[in-house]
């Protein structure tokens, strides 16, 4: 089985974070392992509290998985502060497998999941380790300082993130207005444009976590990256379209729609 180690925060309501990651990897045929970086109190209405996990314990969780089972890919999500990023970066460096870095900064309801000092650490420590970096437009702006209002701005931000050391960057355009949702994959060799009709729904909790984990679950040495991302986007699109309409706010996806 394709082994994926997920280093991210927990969402007790099951829509995002570790819980969404495990569902995604499992439903796409992979084997999911986890190192939990933070416990959150949240539901579809938002995040009300966060409790950090000590960096040494995050490392211990990850190494227990890598030393025994091993991993074919790593996906990182919520990394709230500098100490956590320092610890996680050492784990990723040592593992030397395909790594998807999802620079989670703000929850769907607007709660900040990364302090401002950690943004510089993300640039210095995590971005250079990303085989695939998956920021949305808000995160890309926070990392580059480039205000994003259209595809050209997405392109500029993606190029800036490549210059920071990411090997490939998927800038996600879901926060921009328009009948289509456009994502741009920016690579050293060029770009690939993904476009899909916008689904009018508020049930999008955990879409970023889900897409990044789907990419980690589906990556293969013989599969071009744009094909991996295309498959991952198809999976997420189906999960949004069949969302179970749970909760009073931004509801979760139907991760098991393929079954």
ZIJO-V51029 format. One record per pair of residues at least 12 apart in sequence whose ideal C-beta (glycine too) atoms are under 10 Angstrom apart, sorted by sequence separation. I is the first residue (numbers start at 0). J is the second residue. D is the distance in Angstrom with one decimal. If there is no record, write none. Layout:
BEGIN
I&J&D / I&J&D
END
This chain:
BEGIN
5&17&6.2 / 7&19&9.1 / 8&20&10.0 / 21&33&6.8 / 37&49&5.5 / 38&50&4.5 / 61&73&8.5 / 75&87&6.1 / 135&147&9.3 / 136&148&8.7 / 140&152&8.6 / 143&155&8.0 / 144&156&9.0 / 145&157&9.6 / 156&168&8.1 / 157&169&8.1 / 158&170&9.8 / 170&182&6.7 / 171&183&8.5 / 181&193&6.9 / 182&194&8.0 / 215&227&9.3 / 217&229&9.4 / 218&230&9.8 / 240&252&9.2 / 241&253&4.4 / 242&254&9.9 / 243&255&9.9 / 7&20&6.1 / 20&33&7.3 / 37&50&6.6 / 38&51&8.2 / 75&88&9.3 / 87&100&9.6 / 104&117&8.6 / 121&134&9.8 / 134&147&9.9 / 136&149&9.9 / 139&152&8.8 / 143&156&4.8 / 145&158&9.4 / 157&170&4.7 / 169&182&5.9 / 170&183&5.0 / 180&193&8.4 / 181&194&4.9 / 182&195&8.5 / 214&227&5.8 / 217&230&5.1 / 218&231&9.1 / 238&251&8.9 / 239&252&5.8 / 240&253&8.5 / 241&254&9.8 / 243&256&9.6 / 5&19&9.6 / 6&20&9.6 / 17&31&8.9 / 37&51&5.2 / 38&52&7.1 / 73&87&9.2 / 104&118&7.5 / 139&153&7.2 / 142&156&7.8 / 143&157&8.9 / 145&159&6.3 / 156&170&5.9 / 169&183&7.3 / 170&184&8.1 / 179&193&9.9 / 180&194&7.2 / 181&195&8.2 / 213&227&8.7 / 214&228&6.1 / 216&230&9.4 / 217&231&5.6 / 238&252&3.8 / 239&253&8.4 / 241&255&9.4 / 242&256&9.0 / 5&20&4.4 / 18&33&9.5 / 36&51&7.5 / 37&52&5.9 / 75&90&9.2 / 102&117&9.9 / 143&158&9.1 / 144&159&8.3 / 145&160&9.6 / 153&168&9.6 / 155&170&9.6 / 168&183&8.2 / 169&184&5.1 / 170&185&6.7 / 179&194&4.9 / 180&195&5.4 / 213&228&8.8 / 216&231&7.9 / 237&252&8.9 / 238&253&5.3 / 241&256&4.5 / 5&21&7.1 / 17&33&5.3 / 36&52&5.6 / 75&91&7.2 / 102&118&8.7 / 126&142&7.4 / 136&152&7.9 / 139&155&9.4 / 140&156&6.9 / 143&159&4.3 / 154&170&7.8 / 168&184&7.3 / 169&185&7.8 / 178&194&10.0 / 179&195&6.6 / 180&196&7.8 / 181&197&9.8 / 214&230&8.7 / 215&231&8.9 / 236&252&9.9 / 237&253&8.0 / 238&254&5.7 / 240&256&8.0 / 241&257&9.8 / 3&20&8.0 / 16&33&9.7 / 17&34&9.1 / 35&52&5.8 / 73&90&7.9 / 104&121&8.3 / 121&138&9.2 / 136&153&6.6 / 139&156&4.2 / 142&159&8.0 / 143&160&6.4 / 153&170&4.4 / 167&184&6.6 / 168&185&4.6 / 169&186&9.6 / 177&194&9.8 / 179&196&6.2 / 180&197&5.2 / 213&230&7.5 / 214&231&4.7 / 217&234&8.0 / 235&252&7.3 / 237&254&9.8 / 238&255&8.5 / 239&256&9.4 / 3&21&9.3 / 5&23&9.2 / 17&35&5.9 / 34&52&8.6 / 36&54&8.7 / 73&91&5.9 / 103&121&9.8 / 138&156&9.5 / 139&157&7.3 / 142&160&6.4 / 152&170&9.1 / 153&171&8.7 / 167&185&7.2 / 168&186&7.8 / 178&196&6.7 / 179&197&6.2 / 180&198&8.3 / 210&228&8.4 / 213&231&3.6 / 214&232&9.1 / 216&234&8.9 / 234&252&9.7 / 238&256&5.5 / 5&24&7.2 / 16&35&8.7 / 17&36&8.8 / 102&121&5.6 / 122&141&10.0 / 134&153&9.8 / 143&162&9.3 / 153&172&6.0 / 167&186&4.8 / 178&197&5.7 / 212&231&8.5 / 213&232&8.0 / 235&254&9.5 / 237&256&5.0 / 238&257&8.7 / 3&23&9.1 / 4&24&9.8 / 16&36&9.3 / 17&37&9.6 / 36&56&9.5 / 37&57&9.1 / 102&122&9.4 / 118&138&9.5 / 121&141&8.9 / 122&142&6.3 / 136&156&7.6 / 139&159&8.3 / 143&163&8.1 / 150&170&9.1 / 152&172&9.7 / 165&185&8.8 / 166&186&7.8 / 167&187&8.0 / 170&190&9.6 / 172&192&9.9 / 177&197&7.0 / 211&231&8.4 / 213&233&9.0 / 214&234&9.8 / 234&254&8.9 / 236&256&9.9 / 237&257&7.1 / 3&24&4.8 / 16&37&8.6 / 17&38&9.8 / 35&56&8.8 / 36&57&5.5 / 57&78&9.1 / 73&94&5.9 / 100&121&8.3 / 121&142&6.8 / 122&143&9.1 / 139&160&6.8 / 142&163&7.6 / 165&186&9.7 / 166&187&7.6 / 167&188&9.4 / 172&193&9.1 / 176&197&9.1 / 178&199&9.9 / 210&231&5.7 / 213&234&5.0 / 214&235&9.9 / 2&24&9.2 / 3&25&9.6 / 16&38&9.7 / 17&39&9.8 / 34&56&8.7 / 35&57&7.4 / 72&94&9.4 / 73&95&9.7 / 78&100&8.9 / 134&156&7.9 / 138&160&9.8 / 150&172&7.3 / 153&175&8.1 / 168&190&9.5 / 169&191&9.1 / 171&193&9.2 / 172&194&9.1 / 173&195&9.9 / 175&197&9.9 / 209&231&8.5 / 210&232&6.8 / 212&234&9.8 / 213&235&6.3 / 234&256&8.4 / 1&24&8.2 / 16&39&7.0 / 34&57&5.4 / 71&94&9.9 / 73&96&5.8 / 74&97&9.5 / 75&98&7.1 / 76&99&9.3 / 78&101&9.6 / 102&125&7.2 / 118&141&6.0 / 119&142&9.7 / 134&157&8.8 / 142&165&9.7 / 147&170&7.8 / 149&172&9.0 / 152&175&9.1 / 212&235&9.8 / 234&257&7.2 / 0&24&9.7 / 3&27&9.2 / 9&33&8.7 / 15&39&8.9 / 34&58&7.8 / 36&60&9.1 / 54&78&10.0 / 70&94&6.0 / 72&96&5.6 / 73&97&7.4 / 74&98&7.6 / 75&99&7.3 / 76&100&8.8 / 77&101&8.6 / 78&102&8.3 / 79&103&9.0 / 101&125&9.9 / 102&126&7.8 / 118&142&6.8 / 161&185&6.0 / 167&191&9.8 / 169&193&8.3 / 173&197&8.2 / 210&234&8.3 / 211&235&9.9 / 233&257&10.0 / 16&41&8.4 / 34&59&8.3 / 35&60&6.7 / 36&61&9.8 / 57&82&9.5 / 58&83&9.7 / 61&86&8.7 / 65&90&7.5 / 69&94&8.7 / 70&95&9.9 / 71&96&5.9 / 72&97&4.6 / 73&98&4.6 / 74&99&4.6 / 75&100&5.2 / 76&101&5.1 / 77&102&9.7 / 78&103&7.5 / 79&104&9.8 / 100&125&5.2 / 113&138&9.3 / 132&157&8.8 / 147&172&8.2 / 150&175&8.4 / 160&185&7.5 / 161&186&7.7 / 209&234&7.8 / 210&235&5.0 / 213&238&9.1 / 1&27&8.4 / 3&29&5.1 / 4&30&9.7 / 5&31&6.2 / 6&32&9.6 / 7&33&7.5 / 9&35&5.4 / 15&41&7.8 / 34&60&3.8 / 35&61&10.0 / 51&77&10.0 / 54&80&8.7 / 57&83&6.4 / 61&87&7.6 / 64&90&9.8 / 70&96&5.4 / 71&97&7.2 / 72&98&7.1 / 73&99&7.2 / 74&100&8.1 / 75&101&6.6 / 76&102&8.9 / 77&103&4.6 / 78&104&9.9 / 100&126&6.9 / 115&141&9.1 / 134&160&7.2 / 142&168&9.9 / 149&175&7.2 / 157&183&5.9 / 159&185&9.5 / 161&187&6.6 / 209&235&5.4 / 210&236&9.8 / 1&28&7.0 / 2&29&7.1 / 3&30&6.9 / 4&31&8.3 / 5&32&6.9 / 6&33&7.6 / 7&34&8.1 / 8&35&6.9 / 9&36&8.5 / 11&38&8.0 / 12&39&9.1 / 14&41&8.5 / 33&60&7.2 / 34&61&4.0 / 52&79&9.4 / 54&81&9.5 / 55&82&9.4 / 58&85&9.8 / 59&86&9.7 / 62&89&9.9 / 69&96&8.6 / 70&97&9.3 / 72&99&6.9 / 73&100&8.9 / 74&101&6.8 / 75&102&8.6 / 76&103&5.0 / 77&104&9.0 / 98&125&9.0 / 100&127&9.6 / 102&129&8.7 / 143&170&9.9 / 147&174&8.4 / 148&175&7.3 / 149&176&9.9 / 150&177&9.8 / 156&183&9.1 / 157&184&8.1 / 158&185&6.1 / 0&28&7.2 / 1&29&4.4 / 2&30&4.9 / 3&31&5.6 / 4&32&4.9 / 5&33&5.0 / 6&34&4.6 / 7&35&7.3 / 8&36&5.3 / 9&37&6.9 / 10&38&9.5 / 11&39&7.1 / 12&40&9.4 / 14&42&8.2 / 15&43&9.8 / 32&60&8.8 / 33&61&8.8 / 34&62&8.6 / 49&77&8.6 / 51&79&5.9 / 54&82&4.8 / 58&86&4.9 / 61&89&9.6 / 62&90&6.9 / 65&93&7.7 / 70&98&9.7 / 75&103&8.6 / 100&128&6.7 / 101&129&9.3 / 113&141&8.7 / 132&160&5.9 / 147&175&7.3 / 148&176&9.3 / 149&177&9.2 / 153&181&7.7 / 157&185&3.2 / 182&210&8.8 / 207&235&9.4 / 210&238&9.7 / 0&29&6.1 / 1&30&6.8 / 2&31&8.4 / 3&32&7.0 / 4&33&7.5 / 5&34&7.4 / 6&35&8.3 / 7&36&6.0 / 8&37&4.0 / 9&38&5.2 / 10&39&6.1 / 11&40&7.0 / 12&41&6.0 / 13&42&9.4 / 14&43&6.6 / 32&61&8.5 / 34&63&8.5 / 51&80&7.1 / 53&82&8.6 / 54&83&5.4 / 57&86&5.5 / 58&87&7.9 / 61&90&4.6 / 65&94&5.8 / 77&106&9.0 / 84&113&9.4 / 100&129&3.8 / 132&161&8.8 / 139&168&8.1 / 153&182&8.4 / 154&183&6.1 / 156&185&8.5 / 157&186&8.9 / 206&235&6.0 / 209&238&6.5 / 0&30&4.2 / 1&31&9.9 / 2&32&6.9 / 3&33&9.4 / 4&34&6.8 / 5&35&8.9 / 6&36&6.2 / 7&37&8.4 / 8&38&7.3 / 9&39&6.1 / 10&40&9.7 / 11&41&6.8 / 12&42&4.2 / 13&43&10.0 / 34&64&7.0 / 49&79&6.9 / 53&83&9.0 / 54&84&8.9 / 56&86&9.2 / 57&87&6.6 / 60&90&9.4 / 61&91&8.8 / 64&94&9.7 / 83&113&9.7 / 98&128&5.7 / 99&129&7.2 / 100&130&8.3 / 101&131&9.1 / 102&132&6.8 / 103&133&9.6 / 104&134&8.5 / 105&135&9.1 / 153&183&5.0 / 155&185&9.5 / 173&203&7.7 / 205&235&9.6 / 206&236&9.7 / 209&239&9.0 / 0&31&9.7 / 5&36&9.9 / 8&39&5.7 / 9&40&9.9 / 10&41&5.7 / 11&42&7.7 / 12&43&6.4 / 15&46&9.6 / 32&63&8.9 / 33&64&7.9 / 34&65&9.4 / 51&82&8.8 / 52&83&8.0 / 54&85&7.0 / 55&86&7.1 / 58&89&7.2 / 62&93&8.4 / 65&96&9.0 / 98&129&6.1 / 99&130&6.9 / 100&131&7.3 / 101&132&8.1 / 102&133&7.6 / 103&134&9.4 / 104&135&9.0 / 129&160&8.5 / 132&163&8.8 / 134&165&9.4 / 139&170&5.3 / 150&181&6.0 / 154&185&6.7 / 9&41&9.2 / 10&42&8.7 / 12&44&9.2 / 32&64&4.2 / 51&83&7.2 / 54&86&3.8 / 58&90&5.9 / 61&93&9.3 / 62&94&9.4 / 79&111&9.3 / 88&120&8.7 / 92&124&9.6 / 97&129&10.0 / 98&130&5.1 / 99&131&4.8 / 100&132&5.1 / 101&133&4.9 / 102&134&5.2 / 103&135&9.7 / 105&137&6.6 / 132&164&9.3 / 133&165&9.8 / 138&170&9.1 / 139&171&8.4 / 149&181&9.4 / 150&182&10.0 / 153&185&8.3 / 158&190&9.2 / 191&223&9.2 / 193&225&8.2 / 203&235&9.6 / 206&238&8.2 / 8&41&9.4 / 32&65&8.6 / 53&86&9.0 / 54&87&8.0 / 57&90&8.0 / 61&94&8.2 / 79&112&6.3 / 80&113&7.7 / 81&114&8.6 / 84&117&6.6 / 88&121&10.0 / 91&124&9.2 / 97&130&4.9 / 98&131&7.6 / 99&132&8.0 / 100&133&7.2 / 101&134&7.9 / 102&135&9.0 / 104&137&7.3 / 105&138&7.8 / 132&165&4.1 / 138&171&8.6 / 139&172&9.7 / 150&183&6.7 / 157&190&7.4 / 173&206&7.1 / 191&224&8.3 / 192&225&9.7 / 205&238&9.0 / 206&239&6.8 / 12&46&10.0 / 52&86&10.0 / 78&112&9.0 / 79&113&5.7 / 80&114&5.9 / 83&117&8.0 / 91&125&7.9 / 94&128&9.8 / 96&130&8.7 / 97&131&7.7 / 98&132&9.5 / 99&133&6.4 / 100&134&9.0 / 101&135&9.4 / 104&138&5.2 / 126&160&6.6 / 129&163&9.3 / 131&165&7.8 / 132&166&8.2 / 133&167&9.5 / 134&168&7.4 / 135&169&9.7 / 136&170&6.7 / 137&171&9.7 / 140&174&9.7 / 173&207&8.6 / 191&225&4.4 / 32&67&9.5 / 54&89&9.7 / 58&93&9.9 / 77&112&5.3 / 78&113&7.1 / 79&114&6.8 / 81&116&6.2 / 82&117&9.4 / 84&119&9.8 / 85&120&7.4 / 88&123&8.9 / 89&124&9.2 / 92&127&9.7 / 103&138&7.8 / 126&161&9.5 / 129&164&7.7 / 130&165&8.2 / 131&166&7.3 / 132&167&7.1 / 133&168&8.0 / 134&169&7.9 / 135&170&7.8 / 136&171&7.0 / 139&174&9.9 / 171&206&8.6 / 190&225&9.5 / 191&226&9.7 / 193&228&6.7 / 203&238&9.8 / 10&46&8.7 / 32&68&6.4 / 76&112&9.1 / 77&113&7.6 / 80&116&7.4 / 81&117&5.7 / 84&120&4.5 / 88&124&4.3 / 92&128&6.7 / 102&138&5.0 / 105&141&8.6 / 126&162&9.9 / 127&163&7.1 / 128&164&8.0 / 129&165&4.4 / 130&166&5.0 / 131&167&5.0 / 132&168&4.8 / 133&169&4.9 / 134&170&6.2 / 135&171&4.5 / 136&172&6.0 / 137&173&9.9 / 138&174&9.6 / 154&190&6.9 / 171&207&7.1 / 188&224&10.0 / 193&229&6.7 / 202&238&9.5 / 203&239&6.3 / 32&69&9.5 / 80&117&5.1 / 81&118&10.0 / 83&120&8.7 / 84&121&6.5 / 87&124&8.0 / 88&125&6.2 / 91&128&4.9 / 101&138&8.7 / 102&139&8.6 / 104&141&5.9 / 126&163&4.8 / 127&164&3.3 / 128&165&8.6 / 129&166&6.5 / 130&167&6.5 / 131&168&7.7 / 132&169&7.1 / 133&170&8.5 / 134&171&6.9 / 135&172&7.8 / 136&173&7.9 / 137&174&5.9 / 153&190&9.6 / 173&210&9.7 / 191&228&7.7 / 195&232&6.9 / 202&239&6.9 / 8&46&9.6 / 30&68&7.6 / 32&70&7.0 / 39&77&8.0 / 79&117&6.5 / 81&119&8.2 / 82&120&8.9 / 85&123&9.8 / 86&124&9.8 / 87&125&7.3 / 90&128&9.8 / 91&129&9.1 / 104&142&8.6 / 122&160&9.1 / 126&164&5.3 / 127&165&7.2 / 128&166&9.1 / 129&167&7.7 / 131&169&6.3 / 132&170&8.8 / 133&171&6.7 / 135&173&6.3 / 136&174&4.9 / 154&192&9.7 / 186&224&7.2 / 191&229&8.6 / 193&231&9.8 / 194&232&9.9 / 195&233&9.0 / 198&236&7.5 / 202&240&9.6 / 204&242&8.9 / 34&73&9.4 / 36&75&8.4 / 37&76&9.5 / 78&117&7.2 / 81&120&4.3 / 84&123&8.5 / 85&124&6.5 / 88&127&8.7 / 91&130&10.0 / 102&141&8.2 / 125&164&9.4 / 126&165&5.1 / 127&166&8.9 / 129&168&7.9 / 135&174&5.8 / 136&175&6.1 / 153&192&9.8 / 171&210&7.4 / 186&225&8.6 / 193&232&5.8 / 200&239&6.5 / 202&241&9.6 / 203&242&8.0 / 9&49&9.9 / 30&70&9.2 / 36&76&7.6 / 37&77&5.7 / 39&79&9.9 / 80&120&7.7 / 81&121&9.3 / 84&124&4.7 / 88&128&6.1 / 102&142&6.6 / 123&163&8.8 / 125&165&9.2 / 126&166&9.8 / 135&175&9.6 / 150&190&9.9 / 171&211&9.8 / 184&224&7.0 / 195&235&9.5 / 196&236&9.1 / 200&240&8.3 / 202&242&3.7 / 8&49&7.6 / 9&50&9.5 / 30&71&8.9 / 32&73&9.6 / 33&74&9.9 / 34&75&9.3 / 36&77&5.7 / 37&78&8.6 / 83&124&9.9 / 84&125&5.8 / 87&128&8.9 / 122&163&5.8 / 123&164&9.0 / 169&210&8.2 / 184&225&5.9 / 195&236&6.0 / 198&239&5.4 / 201&242&9.2 / 202&243&7.8 / 204&245&9.2 / 213&254&9.7 / 8&50&9.8 / 29&71&8.3 / 35&77&9.4 / 36&78&6.0 / 37&79&5.7 / 78&120&8.3 / 81&123&9.3 / 121&163&9.6 / 122&164&8.6 / 126&168&9.0 / 150&192&7.9 / 169&211&8.8 / 198&240&6.0 / 200&242&6.4 / 202&244&6.1 / 204&246&7.7 / 209&251&9.4 / 212&254&9.6 / 8&51&9.2 / 9&52&9.1 / 29&72&8.3 / 31&74&9.4 / 36&79&6.9 / 37&80&9.5 / 78&121&7.3 / 81&124&8.2 / 184&227&9.9 / 201&244&9.3 / 202&245&7.9 / 206&249&9.4 / 209&252&6.1 / 8&52&8.6 / 36&80&9.6 / 150&194&9.8 / 184&228&6.0 / 195&239&9.8 / 198&242&8.9 / 200&244&8.7 / 202&246&8.3 / 204&248&7.6 / 205&249&8.7 / 208&252&9.7 / 169&214&7.9 / 184&229&9.5 / 201&246&9.5 / 204&249&4.3 / 205&250&9.6 / 206&251&9.8 / 209&254&6.9 / 37&83&8.1 / 78&124&8.9 / 136&182&10.0 / 182&228&7.8 / 201&247&10.0 / 202&248&9.4 / 203&249&5.9 / 204&250&5.9 / 205&251&6.0 / 206&252&6.8 / 36&83&5.7 / 78&125&6.9 / 135&182&9.3 / 201&248&7.3 / 202&249&6.9 / 203&250&8.0 / 204&251&5.0 / 205&252&6.1 / 24&72&9.1 / 36&84&9.6 / 201&249&5.6 / 202&250&3.7 / 203&251&9.0 / 204&252&7.3 / 133&182&9.1 / 200&249&9.4 / 201&250&6.7 / 202&251&6.9 / 203&252&7.5 / 205&254&8.5 / 24&74&8.3 / 36&86&9.1 / 75&125&6.8 / 182&232&7.1 / 200&250&8.2 / 202&252&6.9 / 6&57&7.0 / 23&74&9.3 / 36&87&7.4 / 133&184&9.9 / 202&253&8.9 / 6&58&9.7 / 34&86&9.6 / 180&232&9.3 / 200&252&9.9 / 34&87&8.1 / 75&128&8.6 / 131&184&8.6 / 132&185&9.3 / 6&60&8.3 / 20&74&6.5 / 75&129&8.6 / 6&61&6.1 / 73&128&9.0 / 131&186&9.6 / 169&224&9.0 / 4&60&9.3 / 5&61&9.6 / 20&76&7.0 / 34&90&7.6 / 169&225&9.8 / 180&236&9.1 / 4&61&6.3 / 19&76&9.2 / 49&106&9.5 / 73&130&9.2 / 74&131&9.3 / 76&133&10.0 / 167&224&6.0 / 6&64&9.7 / 72&130&8.7 / 102&160&9.3 / 166&224&9.3 / 167&225&9.5 / 5&64&9.6 / 17&76&7.7 / 46&105&9.5 / 72&131&9.7 / 74&133&9.3 / 169&228&6.2 / 4&64&5.4 / 16&76&6.4 / 17&77&8.9 / 46&106&4.7 / 4&65&6.7 / 15&76&8.5 / 16&77&6.6 / 45&106&6.6 / 46&107&8.8 / 47&108&9.5 / 49&110&8.2 / 167&228&9.1 / 171&232&9.6 / 2&64&8.5 / 15&77&9.1 / 45&107&7.7 / 46&108&6.4 / 48&110&9.4 / 49&111&9.4 / 169&231&9.4 / 2&65&9.5 / 44&107&9.8 / 45&108&3.1 / 46&109&8.7 / 47&110&7.9 / 49&112&7.2 / 102&165&9.9 / 169&232&9.4 / 4&68&8.6 / 43&107&8.4 / 44&108&6.5 / 45&109&7.0 / 46&110&3.8 / 4&69&8.9 / 5&70&9.6 / 41&106&6.8 / 43&108&8.3 / 45&110&5.7 / 46&111&8.9 / 100&165&7.6 / 2&68&6.1 / 4&70&4.2 / 10&76&9.9 / 41&107&9.2 / 42&108&9.3 / 46&112&7.2 / 2&69&6.0 / 3&70&6.6 / 4&71&9.0 / 5&72&9.5 / 6&73&6.7 / 7&74&7.2 / 10&77&9.2 / 36&103&9.9 / 39&106&8.1 / 41&108&7.9 / 0&68&9.8 / 2&70&4.8 / 3&71&6.9 / 4&72&7.5 / 5&73&7.7 / 6&74&7.3 / 7&75&6.5 / 8&76&6.2 / 9&77&8.8 / 98&166&9.2 / 99&167&9.7 / 100&168&9.9 / 101&169&9.8 / 1&70&9.4 / 2&71&4.9 / 3&72&5.0 / 4&73&4.9 / 5&74&5.0 / 6&75&4.7 / 7&76&2.9 / 8&77&3.4 / 41&110&7.7 / 97&166&9.6 / 138&207&8.6 / 1&71&5.2 / 2&72&7.5 / 3&73&7.3 / 4&74&7.5 / 5&75&7.9 / 6&76&7.1 / 7&77&5.2 / 8&78&8.5 / 99&169&9.2 / 101&171&9.9 / 0&71&8.8 / 1&72&7.2 / 2&73&9.8 / 3&74&6.3 / 4&75&9.3 / 5&76&7.1 / 6&77&9.0 / 7&78&8.1 / 8&79&7.6 / 39&110&8.7 / 41&112&9.9 / 135&206&9.1 / 6&78&7.6 / 135&207&6.3 / 39&112&8.1 / 134&207&8.8 / 133&207&6.9 / 8&83&9.9 / 37&112&8.1 / 133&208&9.7 / 135&210&9.8 / 6&83&9.1 / 133&210&6.5 / 133&211&4.8 / 132&211&9.5 / 6&86&9.4 / 7&87&9.8 / 131&211&8.0 / 6&87&5.5 / 20&101&9.5 / 133&214&7.1 / 133&215&10.0 / 131&214&5.9 / 6&90&7.1 / 130&214&9.6 / 131&215&8.3 / 6&91&8.0 / 130&215&9.6 / 4&90&8.5 / 4&91&9.4 / 16&103&8.5 / 131&218&7.9 / 15&103&8.8 / 130&218&8.1 / 4&94&7.4 / 16&106&9.4 / 15&106&7.6 / 4&96&8.2 / 6&98&9.6 / 15&107&7.3 / 3&96&9.4 / 14&107&8.5 / 131&224&7.0 / 2&96&8.8 / 3&97&9.6 / 4&98&9.5 / 5&99&9.6 / 6&100&9.8 / 7&101&7.8 / 107&201&9.5 / 130&224&8.5 / 8&103&7.6 / 133&228&9.1 / 3&99&9.1 / 7&103&7.5 / 10&106&8.9 / 16&112&9.6 / 107&203&7.0 / 108&204&8.8 / 131&227&8.5 / 107&204&5.3 / 131&228&7.9 / 8&106&9.6 / 106&204&8.9 / 107&205&7.7 / 133&231&9.7 / 106&205&9.9 / 107&206&8.4 / 107&207&8.7 / 8&112&7.2 / 103&207&6.9 / 102&207&9.4 / 103&208&7.4 / 101&207&5.9 / 101&208&6.6 / 101&209&9.9 / 103&211&8.9 / 101&210&8.1 / 102&211&9.7 / 101&211&3.8 / 99&210&9.2 / 100&211&8.0 / 101&212&8.3 / 99&211&4.9 / 99&212&7.7 / 101&214&9.1 / 99&213&9.3 / 101&215&9.4 / 99&214&5.2 / 99&215&4.6 / 97&214&9.0 / 98&215&8.1 / 99&216&9.5 / 97&215&7.3 / 96&215&9.5 / 99&218&7.8 / 98&218&9.8 / 97&218&5.0 / 96&218&9.4 / 97&219&9.1 / 97&220&8.5 / 97&224&9.5 / 99&227&9.9 / 97&227&9.5 / 76&207&8.4 / 77&208&8.8 / 76&208&5.8 / 99&231&9.7 / 74&208&8.6 / 76&211&7.1 / 75&211&8.4 / 76&212&8.3 / 74&211&5.4 / 74&212&5.2 / 74&213&9.4 / 72&212&9.5 / 74&214&7.7 / 75&215&9.5 / 108&248&6.7 / 74&215&4.0 / 107&248&8.0 / 108&249&6.7 / 72&214&8.4 / 73&215&7.0 / 74&216&8.4 / 107&249&4.6 / 72&215&4.3 / 106&249&9.1 / 71&215&8.7 / 72&216&7.4 / 74&218&9.9 / 70&215&9.5 / 71&216&9.4 / 72&217&9.1 / 72&218&5.5 / 71&218&7.9 / 72&219&9.5 / 71&219&8.7 / 71&220&9.4 / 43&201&8.9 / 43&202&8.5 / 45&204&10.0 / 44&204&9.9 / 43&204&5.8 / 42&204&9.0 / 43&205&9.9 / 41&204&9.2 / 31&212&8.1 / 23&205&9.0 / 22&205&9.1 / 26&209&9.9 / 29&212&8.9 / 29&213&9.6 / 31&215&9.4 / 19&204&8.3 / 20&205&8.9 / 23&208&7.8 / 27&212&8.4 / 31&216&8.1 / 19&205&4.1 / 22&208&9.9 / 23&209&5.1 / 27&213&6.1 / 29&215&8.0 / 30&216&9.3 / 18&205&8.3 / 19&206&8.9 / 22&209&8.1 / 23&210&8.6 / 25&212&9.9 / 26&213&9.0 / 29&216&4.2 / 14&202&9.0 / 19&207&9.3 / 20&208&5.8 / 23&211&8.8 / 24&212&5.7 / 27&215&9.4 / 28&216&7.4 / 29&217&8.2 / 14&203&9.3 / 15&204&5.7 / 16&205&7.3 / 19&208&4.6 / 20&209&7.7 / 23&212&4.2 / 24&213&8.1 / 27&216&4.2 / 28&217&8.9 / 29&218&9.9 / 14&204&3.9 / 15&205&3.4 / 18&208&8.9 / 19&209&5.2 / 22&212&8.5 / 23&213&5.3 / 26&216&8.6 / 27&217&6.1 / 13&204&9.3 / 14&205&4.3 / 15&206&8.5 / 17&208&8.5 / 19&210&10.0 / 20&211&8.0 / 21&212&8.3 / 23&214&9.7 / 24&215&7.2 / 25&216&8.6 / 12&204&7.9 / 13&205&8.5 / 14&206&9.4 / 15&207&7.8 / 16&208&5.9 / 19&211&9.8 / 20&212&4.2 / 23&215&8.7 / 24&216&4.5 / 12&205&9.3 / 15&208&4.9 / 19&212&7.0 / 20&213&9.4 / 23&216&6.4 / 24&217&9.5 / 10&204&8.4 / 14&208&8.6 / 15&209&8.0 / 23&217&9.8 / 10&205&7.1 / 14&209&9.1 / 17&212&9.6 / 20&215&8.4 / 20&216&9.1 / 10&208&8.2 / 8&208&9.3 / 7&208&7.1 / 43&245&7.1 / 44&246&7.3 / 5&208&9.1 / 27&230&8.5 / 42&245&9.7 / 43&246&3.0 / 44&247&6.0 / 45&248&6.8 / 7&211&9.0 / 27&231&8.4 / 42&246&6.3 / 43&247&6.2 / 44&248&4.0 / 45&249&8.4 / 7&212&8.7 / 42&247&8.3 / 43&248&3.8 / 44&249&8.0 / 5&211&9.3 / 42&248&7.3 / 43&249&5.4 / 5&212&6.6 / 27&234&6.6 / 41&248&10.0 / 42&249&9.6 / 43&250&5.3 / 23&231&8.9 / 26&234&7.9 / 42&250&9.9 / 43&251&7.1 / 3&212&7.1 / 42&251&9.7 / 5&215&7.7 / 3&214&10.0 / 4&215&8.7 / 5&216&9.9 / 23&234&7.6 / 3&215&4.9 / 23&235&8.6 / 26&238&8.8 / 3&216&5.6 / 1&215&8.8 / 2&216&9.9 / 3&217&9.8 / 1&216&6.4 / 3&218&9.1 / 23&238&8.3 / 1&217&8.2 / 22&238&9.2 / 1&218&8.1 / 1&219&7.7 / 19&238&9.5 / 26&253&9.8 / 27&254&9.5 / 14&242&9.8 / 26&254&5.6 / 22&251&9.4 / 23&252&9.0 / 25&254&8.4 / 26&255&5.4 / 28&257&9.4 / 22&252&8.7 / 24&254&9.8 / 25&255&8.6 / 26&256&8.1 / 27&257&7.7 / 14&245&8.2 / 22&253&9.6 / 23&254&5.8 / 26&257&5.7 / 13&245&9.0 / 14&246&7.8 / 19&251&7.5 / 22&254&3.8 / 23&255&9.7 / 26&258&6.7 / 12&245&8.8 / 18&251&9.0 / 19&252&7.5 / 21&254&9.1 / 22&255&6.9 / 25&258&10.0 / 12&246&7.2 / 14&248&9.8 / 15&249&9.3 / 20&254&9.7 / 14&249&7.8 / 19&254&6.6 / 12&248&9.8 / 14&250&7.2 / 15&251&7.7 / 18&254&9.2 / 14&251&3.2 / 15&252&9.3 / 12&250&9.6 / 13&251&6.2 / 14&252&7.1 / 12&251&7.2 / 14&254&9.1 / 10&251&9.0 / 13&254&9.0
END
